[in-house]
Amino acid sequence: MYCGDETGAFIGDIGSHTARFGYGGEDCPKVVVPSAVYKHSPDENNYVGSSQGNQQPGGKKRGSKRGKFTAPVSLMNVPPHGCFSSEGDDEENCDVGFIPIYQSMNSNNNQTKQAGQDSCDGDGVIQDIDAWASLWEYSFSALTARGKSKHTVGYKKVEQSLDGPIDHPLLAVDSSSRIISTNLQEKQKALMLEMLFEKLSAPAAYIAPSAMLSSFANGRQTSLVVDVGHTGSRVTPVVDGYLLHSGSCKSGRGGMWLGDVQRGVLEGCWKRNGSDSVVNKWNGWKGAPPCQHDGVIPRYILQSKIEKLKANELEHLKKSPFHSMAVHEVMYEMMTSTSLQSIGISSDTSTPFVGYGSSENNDDVDMEDKNDDDEDAEDDGPSYVLPDGTKIDLSQRVGKDLCRLPQLLLSEDLPSLIQPQTSNANDYASNMLPLHKLVHRSLSQILDADLRKELASNIILTGSASLTPGLDKSLSIELGKILPASYKHKVISSKSTVENRYGAWIGGSILSSLGSFQQLWLSKKEYEENGAVLGLQRFNNN
């Protein structure tokens, strides 16, 4: 037991896309970095620090190095030279040292390339626990969590040690999906506890599920949490702070899926799960798709340092998860642009990219749309410019559908360019349910009728992909069509971007500040005496 009135906890929420860190009791995280690390060679001379180029006094690079992993990463710059391991020009021996924390982000994993397999199958499964710990080390360095310098006033600074003790108990957010096996969840939590106590020298620790913390962040102990994240959407019932495993379900529709659709429209082809094979060609543009030849170009390719890479290094870099994440950054920036969101607000209720532009019907475009395109070509209509200067015409029908892209989260039909050429296409469609049907499936698995009504009246919409204006209202309208009339459903969504994006972290900040929570910490002494078994029993929220 680790008790105290004010413990000053340190909160870490490593999500599928970004990792958030900060002190308990604060209203938002102070450190937000991508959920990935660099993997460099053991030779210290090959390590050039973070590509962000942040300098500390004395000319030292600002970053954290644990073994062969370094953090943070920058998706806007070329990875450090020490991340490339190759022998001469042998392409097969070239490797890019870039490791996403979770398996679901490893788009080039052979397992995710299998036909019909969803990219969120490994949602929340950590690839390398040392890479996970290196992000914690960087946050300690960035927020001076080790040592006493954070408590001093003045110009004098105290040197920190990566191996020194830390005075703050650590609260880690568990982002694993409730769909994965219980044995895998317990094994992963045991590894997390081992890292927190033995590698990070935590005096006490606690592991809390993200759905429970998101519910607490919205002031609810009982709710139905709809988390629209990067790798997909998850619906989790929370009853009195406990998760109902039976009612948890997920869908592949999320921020990464929307980015894949957006990229497929711009490039004119659908490459599923980041694979090289083209599943379906698509062209709803007047002429060739704007990014048909070179694809969507991320910002790191526009840097001058790209010329210093060898041909085989650049080729492997474009096939790595680093390139995929960098492209998704460009897609997310375009999707959340205020200019596109303002155009996307319309009375059009049709499903975007459905009914035209497929490989079989490339010429199947309404004459009315063609006339509109001719008229808009004479005038300078609305457009969007990608970082490489490519101009996207938003006056065409396909351009208007790009502005309505987030509506795919609630659409019944899938876009025309998504045509799974597999024997289990029905399974793929069942794993890509829209949000309202996902909520309906979760509620239908709850046996208690009164509990179903209570959960329906406390539907919490959270996640970075839920920041689309009007998504909460659209979800409420769709739920009204499929839920019984006796259910007075209510969708709760914060108007603050920070609260929606960092809901789980904020919930952890609130939880760690409560006096009644302090007795739930697992102390290092308890861990040394009982191992991870006691922690797994204490952190069991099912």
MIZA-125072 format. One record per residue (C-alpha): residue number from 0; x, y, z. Coordinates in nm, 2 decimals, always signed. Layout:
ATOM     n       px       py       pz
ATOM   NUM        X        Y        Z
...
// end
This chain:
ATOM     n       px       py       pz
ATOM     0    +0.00    +0.00    +0.00
ATOM     1    +0.13    +0.34    -0.10
ATOM     2    -0.06    +0.62    +0.08
ATOM     3    -0.03    +0.99    +0.10
ATOM     4    -0.24    +1.30    +0.07
ATOM     5    -0.05    +1.44    -0.23
ATOM     6    +0.16    +1.18    -0.42
ATOM     7    +0.23    +1.40    -0.73
ATOM     8    +0.17    +1.11    -0.96
ATOM     9    +0.32    +1.09    -1.31
ATOM    10    +0.07    +0.99    -1.58
ATOM    11    +0.16    +0.82    -1.91
ATOM    12    -0.09    +0.74    -2.18
ATOM    13    +0.08    +0.57    -2.48
ATOM    14    -0.19    +0.55    -2.74
ATOM    15    -0.19    +0.40    -3.09
ATOM    16    -0.09    +0.73    -3.26
ATOM    17    +0.05    +0.96    -2.99
ATOM    18    +0.19    +0.92    -2.64
ATOM    19    +0.09    +1.17    -2.37
ATOM    20    +0.28    +1.24    -2.04
ATOM    21    +0.24    +1.48    -1.75
ATOM    22    +0.19    +1.52    -1.38
ATOM    23    -0.13    +1.43    -1.20
ATOM    24    -0.37    +1.71    -1.11
ATOM    25    -0.30    +1.91    -1.43
ATOM    26    -0.56    +1.97    -1.69
ATOM    27    -0.37    +1.85    -2.00
ATOM    28    -0.05    +1.65    -2.08
ATOM    29    +0.27    +1.85    -2.11
ATOM    30    +0.45    +1.61    -2.35
ATOM    31    +0.28    +1.47    -2.66
ATOM    32    +0.50    +1.27    -2.90
ATOM    33    +0.44    +1.00    -3.17
ATOM    34    +0.39    +0.65    -3.04
ATOM    35    +0.71    +0.52    -3.20
ATOM    36    +1.09    +0.51    -3.13
ATOM    37    +1.41    +0.49    -3.34
ATOM    38    +1.61    +0.17    -3.33
ATOM    39    +1.98    +0.24    -3.38
ATOM    40    +2.29    +0.03    -3.40
ATOM    41    +2.48    -0.04    -3.08
ATOM    42    +2.77    +0.18    -3.21
ATOM    43    +2.73    +0.51    -3.02
ATOM    44    +2.89    +0.70    -3.31
ATOM    45    +2.59    +0.61    -3.52
ATOM    46    +2.35    +0.77    -3.28
ATOM    47    +2.29    +1.14    -3.36
ATOM    48    +2.00    +1.19    -3.13
ATOM    49    +1.65    +1.30    -3.20
ATOM    50    +1.58    +1.43    -3.55
ATOM    51    +1.39    +1.71    -3.41
ATOM    52    +1.73    +1.87    -3.34
ATOM    53    +1.64    +2.01    -3.00
ATOM    54    +1.96    +2.12    -2.83
ATOM    55    +2.04    +2.13    -2.46
ATOM    56    +2.30    +2.35    -2.30
ATOM    57    +2.65    +2.22    -2.38
ATOM    58    +2.55    +2.11    -2.74
ATOM    59    +2.38    +1.79    -2.63
ATOM    60    +2.09    +1.65    -2.82
ATOM    61    +1.77    +1.64    -2.63
ATOM    62    +1.64    +1.29    -2.63
ATOM    63    +1.63    +0.96    -2.43
ATOM    64    +1.83    +0.65    -2.51
ATOM    65    +1.75    +0.32    -2.35
ATOM    66    +1.96    +0.04    -2.50
ATOM    67    +1.90    +0.03    -2.87
ATOM    68    +1.59    +0.26    -2.87
ATOM    69    +1.58    +0.64    -2.88
ATOM    70    +1.29    +0.88    -2.85
ATOM    71    +1.12    +1.10    -2.96
ATOM    72    +1.08    +1.06    -3.33
ATOM    73    +0.99    +1.33    -3.58
ATOM    74    +0.77    +1.24    -3.88
ATOM    75    +0.87    +1.57    -4.05
ATOM    76    +1.24    +1.48    -4.09
ATOM    77    +1.45    +1.20    -4.22
ATOM    78    +1.54    +0.94    -3.96
ATOM    79    +1.89    +0.96    -3.82
ATOM    80    +2.16    +0.78    -4.02
ATOM    81    +2.22    +0.54    -3.73
ATOM    82    +1.87    +0.40    -3.79
ATOM    83    +1.97    +0.24    -4.12
ATOM    84    +2.15    -0.09    -4.12
ATOM    85    +2.28    -0.20    -4.45
ATOM    86    +2.58    -0.36    -4.61
ATOM    87    +2.68    -0.19    -4.93
ATOM    88    +2.40    -0.18    -5.18
ATOM    89    +2.25    -0.51    -5.08
ATOM    90    +1.88    -0.42    -5.05
ATOM    91    +1.79    -0.74    -4.86
ATOM    92    +2.03    -0.64    -4.58
ATOM    93    +1.89    -0.29    -4.54
ATOM    94    +1.66    -0.22    -4.25
ATOM    95    +1.49    +0.09    -4.12
ATOM    96    +1.51    +0.13    -3.75
ATOM    97    +1.17    +0.26    -3.68
ATOM    98    +0.95    +0.07    -3.43
ATOM    99    +0.58    +0.17    -3.37
ATOM   100    +0.48    +0.08    -3.01
ATOM   101    +0.18    -0.13    -3.11
ATOM   102    +0.15    -0.40    -3.36
ATOM   103    -0.16    -0.24    -3.52
ATOM   104    +0.06    +0.04    -3.65
ATOM   105    +0.31    -0.19    -3.81
ATOM   106    +0.15    -0.16    -4.16
ATOM   107    +0.42    -0.38    -4.32
ATOM   108    +0.38    -0.67    -4.09
ATOM   109    +0.32    -0.98    -4.29
ATOM   110    +0.04    -1.08    -4.07
ATOM   111    -0.16    -0.77    -4.14
ATOM   112    -0.12    -0.83    -4.52
ATOM   113    -0.32    -1.14    -4.51
ATOM   114    -0.64    -1.12    -4.70
ATOM   115    -0.93    -1.00    -4.51
ATOM   116    -0.74    -0.93    -4.19
ATOM   117    -0.81    -0.61    -4.01
ATOM   118    -0.53    -0.37    -3.91
ATOM   119    -0.68    -0.34    -3.56
ATOM   120    -0.64    -0.71    -3.48
ATOM   121    -0.33    -0.62    -3.28
ATOM   122    -0.48    -0.31    -3.13
ATOM   123    -0.31    -0.24    -2.80
ATOM   124    -0.05    -0.52    -2.83
ATOM   125    +0.29    -0.38    -2.75
ATOM   126    +0.56    -0.49    -3.00
ATOM   127    +0.87    -0.43    -2.78
ATOM   128    +0.84    -0.34    -2.41
ATOM   129    +1.18    -0.17    -2.41
ATOM   130    +1.05    +0.06    -2.68
ATOM   131    +0.75    +0.13    -2.46
ATOM   132    +0.98    +0.22    -2.17
ATOM   133    +1.20    +0.45    -2.38
ATOM   134    +0.91    +0.68    -2.43
ATOM   135    +0.87    +0.70    -2.05
ATOM   136    +1.24    +0.78    -2.02
ATOM   137    +1.21    +1.06    -2.26
ATOM   138    +0.91    +1.21    -2.07
ATOM   139    +1.12    +1.20    -1.75
ATOM   140    +1.39    +1.39    -1.92
ATOM   141    +1.16    +1.64    -2.08
ATOM   142    +0.97    +1.71    -1.76
ATOM   143    +1.27    +1.67    -1.53
ATOM   144    +1.09    +1.40    -1.33
ATOM   145    +1.41    +1.27    -1.19
ATOM   146    +1.62    +1.47    -0.95
ATOM   147    +1.52    +1.78    -0.76
ATOM   148    +1.57    +2.05    -1.02
ATOM   149    +1.20    +2.08    -1.08
ATOM   150    +1.15    +2.20    -0.72
ATOM   151    +1.42    +2.47    -0.73
ATOM   152    +1.38    +2.83    -0.83
ATOM   153    +1.66    +3.01    -1.01
ATOM   154    +1.91    +2.95    -1.29
ATOM   155    +2.10    +2.66    -1.13
ATOM   156    +2.03    +2.33    -1.28
ATOM   157    +2.09    +1.98    -1.15
ATOM   158    +2.22    +1.71    -1.37
ATOM   159    +1.98    +1.41    -1.41
ATOM   160    +2.06    +1.05    -1.44
ATOM   161    +1.86    +0.80    -1.65
ATOM   162    +1.91    +0.54    -1.38
ATOM   163    +1.83    +0.75    -1.08
ATOM   164    +1.53    +0.70    -0.86
ATOM   165    +1.20    +0.89    -0.93
ATOM   166    +0.99    +1.03    -0.65
ATOM   167    +0.65    +1.00    -0.83
ATOM   168    +0.43    +0.70    -0.85
ATOM   169    +0.36    +0.61    -1.21
ATOM   170    +0.01    +0.56    -1.35
ATOM   171    +0.01    +0.38    -1.69
ATOM   172    -0.29    +0.38    -1.92
ATOM   173    -0.37    +0.04    -2.06
ATOM   174    -0.48    +0.09    -2.42
ATOM   175    -0.52    -0.28    -2.51
ATOM   176    -0.84    -0.38    -2.67
ATOM   177    -1.09    -0.58    -2.47
ATOM   178    -1.12    -0.82    -2.76
ATOM   179    -0.77    -0.97    -2.72
ATOM   180    -0.73    -1.28    -2.50
ATOM   181    -0.72    -1.25    -2.13
ATOM   182    -0.39    -1.43    -2.11
ATOM   183    -0.23    -1.18    -2.35
ATOM   184    -0.36    -0.89    -2.15
ATOM   185    -0.22    -1.03    -1.82
ATOM   186    +0.11    -1.11    -1.98
ATOM   187    +0.14    -0.76    -2.11
ATOM   188    +0.04    -0.60    -1.78
ATOM   189    +0.31    -0.81    -1.61
ATOM   190    +0.57    -0.68    -1.85
ATOM   191    +0.45    -0.33    -1.79
ATOM   192    +0.48    -0.37    -1.42
ATOM   193    +0.83    -0.51    -1.46
ATOM   194    +0.94    -0.21    -1.66
ATOM   195    +0.78    +0.04    -1.42
ATOM   196    +0.94    -0.10    -1.11
ATOM   197    +1.27    -0.26    -1.23
ATOM   198    +1.37    -0.03    -1.52
ATOM   199    +1.20    +0.30    -1.44
ATOM   200    +1.25    +0.27    -1.06
ATOM   201    +0.89    +0.36    -0.97
ATOM   202    +0.81    +0.38    -0.60
ATOM   203    +0.45    +0.28    -0.68
ATOM   204    +0.25    +0.20    -0.99
ATOM   205    -0.10    +0.15    -1.11
ATOM   206    -0.24    +0.04    -1.45
ATOM   207    -0.58    +0.17    -1.55
ATOM   208    -0.78    +0.09    -1.86
ATOM   209    -0.84    +0.38    -2.10
ATOM   210    -1.22    +0.34    -2.12
ATOM   211    -1.26    +0.37    -1.74
ATOM   212    -1.05    +0.68    -1.73
ATOM   213    -1.24    +0.84    -2.03
ATOM   214    -1.56    +0.78    -1.83
ATOM   215    -1.41    +0.94    -1.52
ATOM   216    -1.29    +1.24    -1.73
ATOM   217    -1.66    +1.31    -1.82
ATOM   218    -1.78    +1.27    -1.47
ATOM   219    -1.95    +0.93    -1.51
ATOM   220    -1.90    +0.61    -1.32
ATOM   221    -2.14    +0.42    -1.55
ATOM   222    -2.13    +0.49    -1.92
ATOM   223    -2.09    +0.35    -2.27
ATOM   224    -1.75    +0.48    -2.39
ATOM   225    -1.73    +0.51    -2.77
ATOM   226    -1.36    +0.56    -2.84
ATOM   227    -1.29    +0.66    -3.21
ATOM   228    -0.92    +0.63    -3.22
ATOM   229    -0.65    +0.61    -3.48
ATOM   230    -0.66    +0.23    -3.54
ATOM   231    -1.03    +0.19    -3.51
ATOM   232    -1.35    +0.24    -3.30
ATOM   233    -1.41    +0.07    -2.97
ATOM   234    -1.73    +0.06    -2.76
ATOM   235    -1.68    -0.04    -2.40
ATOM   236    -1.95    -0.05    -2.12
ATOM   237    -1.83    +0.09    -1.79
ATOM   238    -2.04    +0.01    -1.48
ATOM   239    -1.94    +0.16    -1.15
ATOM   240    -1.58    +0.19    -1.28
ATOM   241    -1.57    -0.17    -1.40
ATOM   242    -1.55    -0.28    -1.76
ATOM   243    -1.80    -0.53    -1.90
ATOM   244    -1.60    -0.76    -2.12
ATOM   245    -1.91    -0.92    -2.27
ATOM   246    -2.03    -0.59    -2.41
ATOM   247    -1.70    -0.47    -2.56
ATOM   248    -1.68    -0.46    -2.94
ATOM   249    -1.47    -0.29    -3.20
ATOM   250    -1.47    -0.18    -3.56
ATOM   251    -1.19    -0.10    -3.81
ATOM   252    -1.33    +0.24    -3.89
ATOM   253    -1.11    +0.50    -3.73
ATOM   254    -0.86    +0.78    -3.82
ATOM   255    -0.61    +0.55    -3.99
ATOM   256    -0.89    +0.39    -4.20
ATOM   257    -1.02    +0.73    -4.30
ATOM   258    -0.67    +0.83    -4.40
ATOM   259    -0.64    +0.52    -4.61
ATOM   260    -0.96    +0.60    -4.79
ATOM   261    -0.85    +0.96    -4.84
ATOM   262    -0.51    +0.84    -4.97
ATOM   263    -0.67    +0.59    -5.20
ATOM   264    -0.89    +0.86    -5.36
ATOM   265    -0.60    +1.09    -5.42
ATOM   266    -0.38    +0.82    -5.56
ATOM   267    -0.65    +0.64    -5.75
ATOM   268    -0.60    +0.30    -5.60
ATOM   269    -0.67    +0.11    -5.28
ATOM   270    -0.38    -0.06    -5.11
ATOM   271    -0.51    -0.24    -4.81
ATOM   272    -0.32    -0.23    -4.48
ATOM   273    -0.02    -0.06    -4.64
ATOM   274    +0.06    -0.35    -4.87
ATOM   275    +0.22    -0.31    -5.21
ATOM   276    -0.05    -0.50    -5.40
ATOM   277    -0.33    -0.29    -5.54
ATOM   278    -0.67    -0.42    -5.44
ATOM   279    -0.88    -0.19    -5.66
ATOM   280    -0.83    +0.10    -5.89
ATOM   281    -1.05    +0.40    -5.86
ATOM   282    -1.09    +0.73    -6.05
ATOM   283    -1.38    +0.97    -5.98
ATOM   284    -1.17    +1.27    -6.08
ATOM   285    -1.20    +1.47    -6.40
ATOM   286    -0.88    +1.34    -6.55
ATOM   287    -0.61    +1.17    -6.36
ATOM   288    -0.61    +1.16    -5.98
ATOM   289    -0.39    +1.44    -5.84
ATOM   290    -0.14    +1.20    -5.67
ATOM   291    -0.15    +0.92    -5.92
ATOM   292    +0.21    +0.92    -6.03
ATOM   293    +0.42    +1.00    -5.71
ATOM   294    +0.16    +0.92    -5.45
ATOM   295    +0.10    +1.14    -5.14
ATOM   296    +0.44    +1.29    -5.06
ATOM   297    +0.51    +1.34    -4.68
ATOM   298    +0.71    +1.63    -4.55
ATOM   299    +1.03    +1.44    -4.47
ATOM   300    +1.08    +1.37    -4.85
ATOM   301    +1.08    +1.75    -4.91
ATOM   302    +1.37    +1.80    -4.67
ATOM   303    +1.72    +1.85    -4.81
ATOM   304    +1.86    +1.57    -4.61
ATOM   305    +1.68    +1.32    -4.82
ATOM   306    +1.95    +1.35    -5.09
ATOM   307    +2.21    +1.21    -4.85
ATOM   308    +2.03    +0.87    -4.83
ATOM   309    +2.13    +0.58    -5.05
ATOM   310    +1.89    +0.45    -5.32
ATOM   311    +1.82    +0.13    -5.13
ATOM   312    +1.78    +0.32    -4.80
ATOM   313    +1.52    +0.55    -4.95
ATOM   314    +1.34    +0.26    -5.11
ATOM   315    +1.31    +0.07    -4.79
ATOM   316    +1.21    +0.39    -4.60
ATOM   317    +0.91    +0.43    -4.83
ATOM   318    +0.80    +0.08    -4.75
ATOM   319    +0.85    +0.12    -4.37
ATOM   320    +0.59    +0.21    -4.11
ATOM   321    +0.77    +0.55    -4.08
ATOM   322    +0.65    +0.64    -4.43
ATOM   323    +0.30    +0.52    -4.36
ATOM   324    +0.27    +0.73    -4.04
ATOM   325    +0.42    +1.03    -4.21
ATOM   326    +0.17    +1.01    -4.49
ATOM   327    -0.11    +0.98    -4.24
ATOM   328    +0.00    +1.30    -4.07
ATOM   329    -0.05    +1.48    -4.40
ATOM   330    -0.39    +1.31    -4.45
ATOM   331    -0.50    +1.40    -4.09
ATOM   332    -0.39    +1.76    -4.14
ATOM   333    -0.60    +1.78    -4.46
ATOM   334    -0.90    +1.60    -4.30
ATOM   335    -0.91    +1.84    -4.00
ATOM   336    -0.85    +2.15    -4.20
ATOM   337    -1.10    +2.42    -4.13
ATOM   338    -1.15    +2.50    -4.50
ATOM   339    -1.25    +2.14    -4.57
ATOM   340    -1.48    +2.12    -4.26
ATOM   341    -1.66    +2.43    -4.37
ATOM   342    -1.73    +2.29    -4.71
ATOM   343    -1.83    +1.95    -4.57
ATOM   344    -2.12    +2.10    -4.38
ATOM   345    -2.40    +2.04    -4.63
ATOM   346    -2.74    +1.88    -4.66
ATOM   347    -2.60    +1.60    -4.88
ATOM   348    -2.69    +1.27    -4.71
ATOM   349    -2.54    +1.04    -4.97
ATOM   350    -2.24    +0.82    -4.88
ATOM   351    -1.91    +0.97    -5.00
ATOM   352    -1.73    +0.79    -5.29
ATOM   353    -2.02    +0.54    -5.34
ATOM   354    -2.17    +0.48    -5.69
ATOM   355    -1.91    +0.63    -5.91
ATOM   356    -1.54    +0.61    -5.99
ATOM   357    -1.49    +0.24    -5.95
ATOM   358    -1.26    +0.05    -6.19
ATOM   359    -1.57    -0.09    -6.37
ATOM   360    -1.75    +0.24    -6.40
ATOM   361    -1.48    +0.50    -6.45
ATOM   362    -1.70    +0.69    -6.70
ATOM   363    -2.01    +0.66    -6.48
ATOM   364    -2.03    +1.02    -6.38
ATOM   365    -2.35    +1.23    -6.39
ATOM   366    -2.37    +1.48    -6.67
ATOM   367    -2.48    +1.74    -6.42
ATOM   368    -2.15    +1.69    -6.23
ATOM   369    -1.95    +1.72    -6.55
ATOM   370    -2.13    +2.05    -6.63
ATOM   371    -2.05    +2.17    -6.28
ATOM   372    -1.69    +2.08    -6.33
ATOM   373    -1.67    +2.27    -6.66
ATOM   374    -1.82    +2.58    -6.49
ATOM   375    -1.59    +2.55    -6.19
ATOM   376    -1.29    +2.51    -6.42
ATOM   377    -1.34    +2.86    -6.55
ATOM   378    -1.35    +3.01    -6.20
ATOM   379    -1.11    +2.96    -5.92
ATOM   380    -1.31    +2.73    -5.70
ATOM   381    -1.22    +2.60    -5.35
ATOM   382    -0.90    +2.40    -5.33
ATOM   383    -0.65    +2.25    -5.09
ATOM   384    -0.27    +2.24    -5.14
ATOM   385    -0.07    +1.95    -5.01
ATOM   386    +0.28    +2.01    -4.86
ATOM   387    +0.45    +1.93    -5.19
ATOM   388    +0.24    +2.19    -5.38
ATOM   389    -0.02    +1.95    -5.53
ATOM   390    -0.35    +2.13    -5.57
ATOM   391    -0.67    +1.94    -5.48
ATOM   392    -0.98    +2.07    -5.66
ATOM   393    -1.26    +2.07    -5.41
ATOM   394    -1.53    +2.19    -5.65
ATOM   395    -1.56    +1.85    -5.82
ATOM   396    -1.79    +1.59    -5.68
ATOM   397    -1.50    +1.38    -5.55
ATOM   398    -1.36    +1.69    -5.39
ATOM   399    -1.68    +1.76    -5.21
ATOM   400    -1.68    +1.40    -5.09
ATOM   401    -1.33    +1.45    -4.95
ATOM   402    -1.48    +1.73    -4.74
ATOM   403    -1.75    +1.49    -4.61
ATOM   404    -1.50    +1.21    -4.54
ATOM   405    -1.58    +1.18    -4.17
ATOM   406    -1.94    +1.08    -4.26
ATOM   407    -1.80    +0.74    -4.35
ATOM   408    -1.79    +0.66    -3.98
ATOM   409    -2.17    +0.64    -3.98
ATOM   410    -2.23    +0.53    -4.34
ATOM   411    -2.41    +0.20    -4.41
ATOM   412    -2.22    +0.14    -4.73
ATOM   413    -1.84    +0.12    -4.79
ATOM   414    -1.68    +0.34    -5.06
ATOM   415    -1.67    +0.20    -5.41
ATOM   416    -1.29    +0.18    -5.40
ATOM   417    -1.30    -0.07    -5.11
ATOM   418    -1.39    -0.40    -5.26
ATOM   419    -1.23    -0.69    -5.07
ATOM   420    -1.12    -0.95    -5.32
ATOM   421    -1.13    -1.23    -5.06
ATOM   422    -1.33    -1.53    -4.98
ATOM   423    -1.42    -1.38    -4.64
ATOM   424    -1.54    -1.04    -4.76
ATOM   425    -1.85    -1.07    -4.54
ATOM   426    -1.63    -1.11    -4.23
ATOM   427    -1.44    -0.80    -4.34
ATOM   428    -1.76    -0.60    -4.37
ATOM   429    -1.88    -0.72    -4.03
ATOM   430    -1.56    -0.59    -3.87
ATOM   431    -1.62    -0.25    -4.03
ATOM   432    -1.95    -0.16    -3.87
ATOM   433    -2.05    +0.20    -3.85
ATOM   434    -2.06    +0.37    -3.51
ATOM   435    -2.43    +0.35    -3.45
ATOM   436    -2.45    -0.02    -3.53
ATOM   437    -2.14    -0.08    -3.31
ATOM   438    -2.32    +0.09    -3.02
ATOM   439    -2.63    -0.12    -3.09
ATOM   440    -2.43    -0.44    -3.09
ATOM   441    -2.27    -0.35    -2.76
ATOM   442    -2.60    -0.27    -2.59
ATOM   443    -2.76    -0.59    -2.73
ATOM   444    -2.50    -0.79    -2.55
ATOM   445    -2.60    -0.65    -2.21
ATOM   446    -2.86    -0.88    -2.05
ATOM   447    -2.99    -0.64    -1.78
ATOM   448    -3.26    -0.42    -1.95
ATOM   449    -3.24    -0.14    -1.69
ATOM   450    -2.86    -0.13    -1.73
ATOM   451    -2.90    -0.11    -2.11
ATOM   452    -3.12    +0.20    -2.06
ATOM   453    -2.87    +0.36    -1.82
ATOM   454    -2.58    +0.30    -2.06
ATOM   455    -2.78    +0.44    -2.36
ATOM   456    -2.84    +0.76    -2.16
ATOM   457    -2.47    +0.80    -2.10
ATOM   458    -2.29    +0.75    -2.43
ATOM   459    -1.95    +0.92    -2.42
ATOM   460    -1.79    +1.00    -2.75
ATOM   461    -1.41    +1.04    -2.73
ATOM   462    -1.09    +0.99    -2.93
ATOM   463    -0.89    +1.20    -3.17
ATOM   464    -1.10    +1.09    -3.47
ATOM   465    -1.42    +1.21    -3.31
ATOM   466    -1.33    +1.58    -3.34
ATOM   467    -1.54    +1.62    -3.65
ATOM   468    -1.79    +1.90    -3.60
ATOM   469    -2.15    +1.75    -3.56
ATOM   470    -2.04    +1.39    -3.53
ATOM   471    -2.22    +1.36    -3.19
ATOM   472    -2.54    +1.50    -3.33
ATOM   473    -2.52    +1.27    -3.63
ATOM   474    -2.46    +0.97    -3.40
ATOM   475    -2.75    +1.06    -3.19
ATOM   476    -2.98    +1.08    -3.50
ATOM   477    -2.87    +0.74    -3.63
ATOM   478    -2.91    +0.58    -3.28
ATOM   479    -3.27    +0.72    -3.27
ATOM   480    -3.35    +0.52    -3.58
ATOM   481    -3.24    +0.18    -3.44
ATOM   482    -3.28    +0.20    -3.06
ATOM   483    -3.62    +0.13    -2.90
ATOM   484    -3.84    +0.43    -2.84
ATOM   485    -3.83    +0.37    -2.47
ATOM   486    -3.45    +0.43    -2.46
ATOM   487    -3.38    +0.79    -2.40
ATOM   488    -3.03    +0.79    -2.54
ATOM   489    -2.79    +1.08    -2.50
ATOM   490    -2.45    +1.13    -2.66
ATOM   491    -2.20    +1.32    -2.45
ATOM   492    -1.91    +1.48    -2.63
ATOM   493    -1.69    +1.76    -2.49
ATOM   494    -1.67    +2.07    -2.70
ATOM   495    -1.30    +2.11    -2.60
ATOM   496    -1.06    +1.96    -2.85
ATOM   497    -0.81    +1.89    -2.56
ATOM   498    -1.07    +1.70    -2.35
ATOM   499    -1.18    +1.48    -2.65
ATOM   500    -0.83    +1.40    -2.77
ATOM   501    -0.67    +1.34    -2.42
ATOM   502    -0.97    +1.21    -2.24
ATOM   503    -0.80    +0.90    -2.09
ATOM   504    -0.50    +1.10    -1.97
ATOM   505    -0.72    +1.36    -1.81
ATOM   506    -0.92    +1.08    -1.64
ATOM   507    -0.59    +0.94    -1.50
ATOM   508    -0.49    +1.29    -1.38
ATOM   509    -0.82    +1.32    -1.19
ATOM   510    -0.81    +0.97    -1.05
ATOM   511    -0.45    +1.00    -0.92
ATOM   512    -0.55    +1.32    -0.74
ATOM   513    -0.84    +1.16    -0.54
ATOM   514    -0.76    +1.09    -0.17
ATOM   515    -0.96    +0.77    -0.18
ATOM   516    -0.75    +0.63    -0.47
ATOM   517    -0.41    +0.65    -0.28
ATOM   518    -0.46    +0.32    -0.11
ATOM   519    -0.49    +0.14    -0.45
ATOM   520    -0.13    +0.21    -0.55
ATOM   521    +0.09    -0.10    -0.58
ATOM   522    +0.41    -0.02    -0.39
ATOM   523    +0.75    -0.14    -0.49
ATOM   524    +0.78    -0.34    -0.16
ATOM   525    +0.45    -0.52    -0.24
ATOM   526    +0.58    -0.59    -0.59
ATOM   527    +0.91    -0.74    -0.46
ATOM   528    +0.72    -0.96    -0.21
ATOM   529    +0.43    -1.08    -0.43
ATOM   530    +0.54    -1.01    -0.79
ATOM   531    +0.30    -0.91    -1.06
ATOM   532    +0.03    -1.14    -0.93
ATOM   533    -0.09    -0.89    -0.67
ATOM   534    -0.09    -0.62    -0.93
ATOM   535    -0.30    -0.82    -1.17
ATOM   536    -0.55    -0.89    -0.90
ATOM   537    -0.57    -0.52    -0.80
ATOM   538    -0.59    -0.39    -1.15
ATOM   539    -0.86    -0.64    -1.26
ATOM   540    -1.14    -0.41    -1.38
ATOM   541    -1.34    -0.67    -1.55
// end
